[in-house]
Structure formats: C-alpha cells, structure tokens
C-alpha cells in the first residue's frame, strides 16, 4: 500500500510504484536521489553525467530542481548538503552508496 501524500513524514516513505520518496515533506524521484548521491560523494556534474549515462545539462537541471525543492538558494554545494542532511536524505544516499561497494 502506497501513501498519497508526504506531509509531516519523518521517514523515507515510498509514494508510488515509480520510485518517488518522501523526506520530511519533500518528494524526490529515484533519479534525483541517484544524482544527489553522486554529488554527495563530490563528483563533478560532468562525472555524474558520464557515470549515469546522461548529459551534464540534465544533471545541472536536476540539481537545480532538488535545490528548489529543498529551499536552497545560491550555488554552494554545502548548502545543498546541509538541507539534504536535515531531511535524512544523506543517510539514504550513504546506505545506497555503501551497498554498491
């Protein structure tokens, strides 16, 4: 059974069969999580695009969307990392990364 809303969730909750997840009121797709995970391990946008078989422009667009969803202004990655950490997204990305080793 999937939930239809994301309000007041404190944990990662699958929202539908397409792989969207909720983090304290923010909904991210599986692809957004994949790109954010790669950014969190300090890869450049060009490296992320190569590794995920997509374009650098697409990666930049997705990262802008994630920042907007998290309420992050400006370009520093540190602001993105802080916002992701506060919502528990970093933990999920870390576990996904270590599981792939």
PLY file of the C-alpha trace (Angstrom):
ply
format ascii 1.0
element vertex 101
property float x
property float y
property float z
element edge 100
property int vertex1
property int vertex2
end_header
0.00 0.00 0.00
1.42 3.34 -1.03
0.62 6.63 0.63
-0.62 9.51 -1.47
0.74 12.45 0.48
4.01 13.37 2.05
3.01 15.82 4.78
4.73 15.53 8.16
6.60 12.36 7.24
9.77 11.95 9.24
10.94 8.82 7.43
11.54 7.77 3.88
8.20 6.62 2.53
7.59 5.12 -0.91
4.82 7.13 -2.56
4.16 5.05 -5.64
5.48 2.26 -7.81
7.57 4.70 -9.86
10.11 5.12 -7.07
9.31 8.52 -5.59
10.26 9.00 -1.95
9.28 11.45 0.75
11.76 13.12 3.09
10.11 15.33 5.73
7.69 16.82 3.23
9.99 16.81 0.19
9.34 14.35 -2.63
12.32 13.15 -4.67
12.39 10.69 -7.53
14.77 7.75 -7.71
16.76 9.61 -10.40
17.04 12.72 -8.22
18.31 10.56 -5.38
20.86 8.91 -7.70
22.20 12.27 -8.88
22.27 13.71 -5.37
24.11 10.61 -4.10
26.78 11.13 -6.75
27.06 14.82 -5.84
27.41 13.94 -2.15
30.50 11.87 -2.93
31.96 15.01 -4.52
31.73 14.08 -8.17
31.60 16.87 -10.73
28.48 17.30 -12.85
30.46 16.04 -15.84
31.48 12.86 -13.95
27.90 12.30 -12.78
26.61 12.64 -16.35
29.19 10.15 -17.61
28.52 7.63 -14.83
24.72 7.84 -15.17
24.81 7.91 -18.98
23.13 11.29 -19.37
24.11 14.85 -20.22
25.80 17.40 -17.99
22.93 19.82 -18.73
20.41 17.26 -17.46
22.40 16.77 -14.25
22.56 20.53 -13.69
18.81 20.85 -14.29
18.03 18.05 -11.83
20.34 19.57 -9.19
18.61 22.96 -9.60
15.26 21.22 -9.10
16.49 19.46 -5.97
17.79 22.74 -4.56
14.44 24.37 -5.25
12.55 21.54 -3.52
14.86 21.80 -0.51
14.62 25.60 -0.40
18.32 26.10 -1.06
19.37 29.40 -2.59
22.66 30.08 -4.29
25.14 27.70 -5.78
27.30 26.32 -2.95
27.08 22.56 -2.64
27.49 22.92 1.12
24.01 24.49 1.36
22.58 21.58 -0.62
24.37 19.06 1.60
23.07 20.71 4.78
19.48 20.74 3.54
19.73 17.10 2.44
21.22 16.10 5.79
18.46 17.81 7.77
15.81 15.86 5.89
17.50 12.46 6.19
18.35 12.24 2.51
22.08 11.92 3.16
21.53 8.75 5.19
19.66 7.10 2.32
22.33 8.17 -0.19
25.10 6.90 2.09
23.46 3.50 2.53
22.84 3.21 -1.23
26.48 4.10 -1.92
27.98 1.69 0.61
25.68 -1.11 -0.56
27.06 -0.68 -4.08
30.69 -1.20 -2.99
0 1
1 2
2 3
3 4
4 5
5 6
6 7
7 8
8 9
9 10
10 11
11 12
12 13
13 14
14 15
15 16
16 17
17 18
18 19
19 20
20 21
21 22
22 23
23 24
24 25
25 26
26 27
27 28
28 29
29 30
30 31
31 32
32 33
33 34
34 35
35 36
36 37
37 38
38 39
39 40
40 41
41 42
42 43
43 44
44 45
45 46
46 47
47 48
48 49
49 50
50 51
51 52
52 53
53 54
54 55
55 56
56 57
57 58
58 59
59 60
60 61
61 62
62 63
63 64
64 65
65 66
66 67
67 68
68 69
69 70
70 71
71 72
72 73
73 74
74 75
75 76
76 77
77 78
78 79
79 80
80 81
81 82
82 83
83 84
84 85
85 86
86 87
87 88
88 89
89 90
90 91
91 92
92 93
93 94
94 95
95 96
96 97
97 98
98 99
99 100
